[in-house]
Amino acid sequence: MLSHFTRDKLTRLQGDLVNAALWADMRPSESAMQSSAPFACDTMAFEQWLQFIFIPKMHHLLDSAMPLPTAIAIAPMAQHVWAGKPEFCRIIKTLTELDELLSETK
């Protein structure tokens, strides 16, 4: 059941990014993808991290029936990055719901 709800949130997140014109056509470089900084903040924009690292990794965990993270806090980063940009509040809401959903599984 958790996997179903998680997939729904990931699908909504992707739609939110598309609707906000934050969904990219081009993948970041391989060196950018190898960043070890939190949210790859040193090599790509936060929305790129969501699209190219976070969403695919979560789908991989779900597809592989691997444990999902239980200590997740992505919404605070989104609030920081998009502070003062109400056009991105839907994305932040979806990320908050995802954080809460996964944190409930502890």
C-alpha positions, 0 to 999 in steps of 0.5 A, a space after each residue: 500500500 505504501 508503494 502505491 501511495 508513493 508512486 502516486 506522489 511521484 507521479 504528481 510531483 512529475 506533473 507539478 514540475 511539468 506544469 511549472 515549466 521546470 521539467 527539463 528536456 536535457 539531462 545534466 552531464 555525467 559529472 553533474 550527476 556524480 555530485 556527492 553534495 546534498 541535492 547535488 546543489 553544487 552541480 545542478 538546480 534543485 528541480 534537476 535533482 528532483 527530475 534526474 536523481 530523486 524521482 528515478 531513484 525512488 522508482 528504482 527502489 519501488 520497482 526493486 521492492 527495496 526499502 524506502 527511505 524513512 527519514 526524508 525531508 525534501 520539502 524544507 529544501 524546496 521551501 528554501 529554494 523557492 522562497 517567495 515564489 508562490 507559483 511553486 507552492 503546489 510542488 512544495 505541497 506534494 513534497 511535504 506530503 511525500 515527506 510525511 508519507 515516508 516518515 509515517 512508516 518508521 
